[in-house]
Amino acid sequence: MTQKLASQLARPQSDGLLKELPRKQSLKPSNSMETLRSKSNFGGSKESIARRRAPSSSSTAQADWIIENFEKRECSLFISSSKDPDKCGCGKWRNQHSAAALQGPEERYRGSRDQKWVISRHTLSTPTDAFGTIEFQGGPHPHKAQYIRLSFDSNPSDIMTLFEKVWQIPPPKLIITVHGGISNFDIQPKLARVFRKGLLKAARTTGAWIITSGINAGVVRHVAAALEGATESRNNKTKPKIISIGIAPWGLLKKKDDFMGEDKVVAYHPHSFSPKGRFAVLNNRHSYFLLVDNGTNGRYGADIILRRALEGYIVKKQKIDGGERSVPVVCVCLEGGTCTIRTVLDYVTNYPRVPVVICDGSGRASDILAFAHQHVNQEGTLPEGIRPQLLSLIKNVFGYDHENAHTLLLDIIACVREKKLITVFRLGENQKQDVDYAILTALLKGHNLKPSEQLALALAWNRVDIARSDVFVMGQDWSTQALHDAMMDALINNRVDFVRLLLENGVSMHKFLTIERLEQLYNTEHPNTLFYIVRDVVRINSNYRYILPHIGLAIEKLMGYGYRSFYTSNLFRKQYAENKRKLLLKS
């Protein structure tokens, strides 16, 4: 262990934080796949619960908590690659390795020339040494982003604690995960405008998080163009901030050493880097970065594993506004290569299943998937004549031979067989349809939700247009309880358009406004002066709950005692007492 690492672990335990959290004992190589399986199990063990306790608000305690809960991975044994004896299987040159990875007992390296370098056996996990703030330079607007280097098998629950407690990110109501080409590509200008506008609208109106690779190339540049519009209107306080999270491979970054340090402020000049080479630059329109480390250098892959694990955890464990409804995830694909096709296959076939929106006309993988989706039949097979066309298309687009093209064709058929989980957006196909509409309706149809659950999601996203066109459909029977629950949510969250829609669809306020619901509405936690008014007429304590007779007294005071409220009349008091008696009997 280096002196720097030892000093980090010997830090004073600020605010008692590290006394509450069990210290990891991971300073040796471990089987990463076993670790990943145990961490992605999303269980609620006592250890995981203890580790997720919120860190103190002090910066020192937060830094200690980050070091305690997040790790980096480094190559622990130099093994020559088959192509170059001076290059390790991890992707680094011999002189880029630590002395420990190059020197040691002879038996440790016996047969290493015949070994194949693998992450699980030849990487070492130690506490992370890179987190802080990135200050992007050279753009029209100053922009900052939080970042952390972390292992690809990090616990998703710890990441959510980092987001919510340390970085203070508002919890999501929807996750939009964007995939596509990793190299720069152009799409027709009208489709580009519609995509950017729709993505921004979907995120802004629903309180969504947008997740990308965070690399300044390919599909991320198109997402960044949408986020640019959000940045320009950031001074408008009526529009919520868009949460954009980049999950990027640490080993693929240019000048990684610039990020090394605790609570470091990095002056980052993305435009100063040469566009040539296999290493990448971070995009300056993201506000948060997870720099995922699996011990390799110059390779993609580490980010995909963590990204899928995090999204799966959110679907299973994260709830909208702390309620009972899970946060949904939707994938959006623009252009893309063979990896995009396999990503779509993973989303639609593995649990938890994730609906996918394909942008037809954007090129390559997206166009091929859209073509196959259009022609696949109810049995999940392609009609005679379509299969050879698709096979030829795969060969031409990706330059594959017959065997590899046939293997990819089977993956494509497996994707589009899950027809309900895939929505294809085609420019101009439906004048009313936009990308945001495609994203949200894909979620409604992709999860087999009951109408009441669809309405609850549309209400949480504040999308009355979706509720009107896709939830309140002809012939749909609604229970009174479901409509009343929706009306209560609409009133509490000040959704005026939804109140109007529910009234149009049969909600009777005479039946809805019972004594219990009126008192529930008065006791919702909205900042107002009602507490101080009631305090002037009734002696109350900190645990006080408003009751209608006291509301009546407050109304009379406001009217200068020239008005008698029905809530203070003897008739209402008798009704109120009888209602409370019935509620006690029911309970």
C-alpha positions, 0 to 999 in steps of 0.5 A, spaced: 500 500 500 502 506 498 503 512 503 498 516 499 493 510 500 495 509 507 494 516 509 487 516 505 485 510 510 487 513 516 483 520 515 479 522 521 472 519 521 468 526 521 462 526 524 462 519 526 460 517 519 465 512 517 464 509 524 457 507 522 459 504 515 463 498 515 470 498 511 471 494 505 476 489 505 478 489 498 485 490 497 486 484 493 484 481 486 477 478 487 472 474 482 469 480 479 463 476 476 461 473 483 462 480 486 457 483 480 452 478 481 452 479 488 451 487 488 446 486 482 442 482 486 439 488 489 438 485 496 436 489 502 442 485 507 444 489 513 450 490 510 448 494 504 443 498 508 448 500 513 453 502 507 447 506 504 446 511 510 447 518 508 453 521 509 454 528 513 453 534 509 460 536 511 465 536 505 470 532 509 465 527 511 462 526 504 469 525 501 471 520 507 464 516 505 466 516 497 473 513 499 469 508 503 464 506 498 467 506 491 473 503 488 478 503 482 481 498 479 488 497 476 492 491 473 495 487 478 499 483 473 503 484 467 501 479 461 504 480 454 498 481 449 499 476 443 500 482 438 506 486 442 510 483 448 511 490 451 503 491 451 499 488 457 492 484 456 489 490 460 491 495 454 497 499 457 504 499 456 509 495 460 512 502 463 505 504 465 504 499 470 506 499 477 512 496 480 508 491 484 505 488 477 512 488 474 516 485 480 515 479 485 516 472 487 518 468 481 512 463 482 507 469 481 509 470 474 510 462 472 507 461 466 504 468 465 506 468 458 501 463 457 496 466 461 490 470 458 489 477 461 482 477 465 479 482 469 477 477 475 484 475 476 488 480 474 486 487 477 486 490 484 481 494 487 483 499 492 479 506 494 478 511 489 482 516 488 479 521 483 472 525 484 470 532 484 468 537 479 469 539 472 470 546 470 469 545 462 472 551 458 472 554 452 464 554 451 459 560 450 457 558 457 461 556 463 459 549 465 460 545 471 459 537 472 461 533 478 465 526 477 467 520 480 472 514 478 468 508 480 469 500 479 464 497 474 461 492 479 460 498 484 453 497 488 447 501 485 445 503 491 451 506 493 451 510 487 444 512 488 446 515 495 451 519 491 446 522 487 441 524 492 445 525 498 452 527 496 450 531 489 443 533 491 440 530 485 432 530 485 430 523 484 427 521 477 420 520 475 423 517 469 429 514 466 431 516 458 437 512 456 440 513 450 444 509 445 447 509 438 453 510 434 459 512 438 462 515 431 460 521 429 454 521 424 449 526 420 442 525 420 437 529 416 436 536 419 429 535 420 429 529 424 435 532 428 431 538 430 425 533 431 429 528 435 432 534 439 426 538 441 422 531 443 427 529 447 428 535 451 420 536 452 420 529 454 425 530 459 423 537 462 415 535 462 416 529 466 422 530 471 426 525 467 434 523 468 437 522 461 443 517 461 448 517 455 455 514 455 458 522 456 463 521 450 463 527 446 462 523 439 456 520 436 449 519 438 451 523 445 453 530 440 445 529 438 443 529 445 448 535 447 444 539 442 438 538 445 441 539 452 444 546 449 437 548 449 436 547 456 442 550 458 440 557 454 434 557 458 436 555 465 436 562 467 428 561 466 426 559 473 419 556 471 423 551 467 426 545 471 433 543 470 435 537 466 439 532 469 444 529 464 448 523 467 454 521 463 457 513 464 463 513 461 469 508 461 475 511 465 480 507 461 478 511 454 479 518 457 484 522 454 489 525 460 486 521 465 491 523 470 488 530 470 482 527 474 486 524 479 485 527 486 480 528 492 475 533 491 479 536 485 477 542 481 479 540 474 479 545 468 477 541 462 478 544 455 475 539 451 476 543 444 484 542 445 484 535 444 486 532 438 480 528 435 484 523 432 486 516 436 482 511 440 481 515 446 475 520 448 473 526 451 467 528 455 461 532 453 460 538 456 453 538 456 452 533 462 452 535 469 454 528 472 459 523 470 460 516 472 467 514 470 467 507 470 473 503 471 475 495 470 482 496 469 483 496 462 485 501 457 483 504 451 477 500 451 469 500 451 465 495 455 466 497 463 460 503 462 455 498 459 455 493 465 455 498 470 449 502 466 445 496 465 446 494 473 444 501 475 438 502 470 435 495 473 436 497 480 432 503 479 426 499 475 426 495 481 427 499 487 426 506 486 419 509 487 416 515 484 416 521 489 417 516 495 410 512 493 409 505 490 410 506 483 417 504 480 421 509 476 420 506 469 426 506 464 426 507 456 431 506 451 432 511 445 436 509 439 439 513 434 443 510 428 448 505 432 452 499 430 452 492 432 453 493 439 446 497 439 443 491 436 445 487 442 444 492 447 436 493 444 436 485 445 438 485 452 433 490 454 427 487 451 429 480 453 432 480 460 429 482 466 427 487 468 425 488 460 425 495 458 421 498 452 425 501 446 424 507 441 427 506 435 428 512 430 427 510 423 431 514 418 437 515 423 441 510 419 445 503 420 442 499 426 436 503 427 434 503 420 435 495 420 431 494 426 425 499 424 425 495 417 425 488 421 419 491 426 415 493 420 415 486 417 415 481 422 409 477 423 404 475 429 408 469 430 415 472 430 417 470 424 419 474 417 415 473 411 418 469 405 422 474 401 424 479 407 429 475 410 434 475 404 433 482 403 435 483 411 441 479 410 443 483 404 442 489 408 446 487 414 452 485 409 452 491 406 451 496 412 456 492 417 461 489 411 459 482 414 460 475 411 455 470 411 456 467 417 456 473 421 451 476 418 446 470 419 448 470 427 446 478 427 440 476 423 438 472 429 439 477 434 435 482 430 429 477 429 429 476 437 429 483 438 423 485 434 419 478 436 418 483 442 414 487 438 410 490 444 416 493 447 419 496 441 416 503 438 418 505 431 418 513 430 418 515 423 418 522 421 412 525 418 408 518 419 403 521 424 402 529 424 401 529 432 406 524 433 413 527 436 419 523 439 416 525 446 410 522 445 413 516 442 417 515 448 412 516 453 407 512 449 412 506 449 412 506 456 405 505 457 404 500 452 411 496 454 409 495 461 402 492 460 400 497 465 393 497 468 389 504 466 389 506 473 397 505 473 397 509 466 393 515 468 398 515 475 404 515 470 401 521 466 399 525 472 406 524 475 409 526 468 404 532 468 402 530 461 395 531 460 395 530 452 398 523 453 392 521 458 387 524 454 389 521 447 392 514 450 389 513 457 382 515 457 380 511 450 373 509 448 370 503 451 374 503 457 371 502 464 373 506 470 372 505 477 370 510 482 376 509 486 381 510 481 378 516 478 378 519 485 385 517 487 387 520 480 383 527 482 386 527 489 393 526 486 391 532 481 389 537 486 395 535 491 400 537 485 396 542 482 395 539 476 389 544 473 389 540 466 388 534 469 382 536 474 379 539 468 380 532 464 377 528 470 371 532 471 370 531 463 370 524 464 365 523 470 368 525 477 363 528 481 366 533 486 359 532 490 361 525 491 369 526 491 369 531 497 368 527 503 370 530 510 376 525 510 379 528 503 377 535 505 382 534 511 387 530 507 387 536 502 388 541 508 394 537 511 398 536 504 405 540 505 404 546 501 407 552 504 402 557 506 400 562 511 394 557 514 398 555 520 399 562 522 392 563 521 389 557 525 394 558 530 391 565 532 384 562 533 386 555 536 391 552 541 396 547 536 402 544 537 408 541 532 404 535 531 397 538 529 393 536 523 388 541 521 380 539 522 374 542 518 371 545 525 378 549 526 378 551 518 371 554 519 374 558 525 379 561 521 375 563 515 370 567 520 376 570 523 379 572 516 371 575 514 372 579 521 367 575 524 361 577 520 360 571 517 358 564 520 362 558 517 358 552 516 364 548 519 362 551 525 355 550 525 351 545 530 349 541 524 356 540 521 359 538 528 354 533 529 355 530 522 363 531 523 362 527 530 358 521 526 363 521 521 369 520 526 365 515 530 364 511 523 371 511 521 373 508 528 368 503 528 371 501 521 378 501 523 
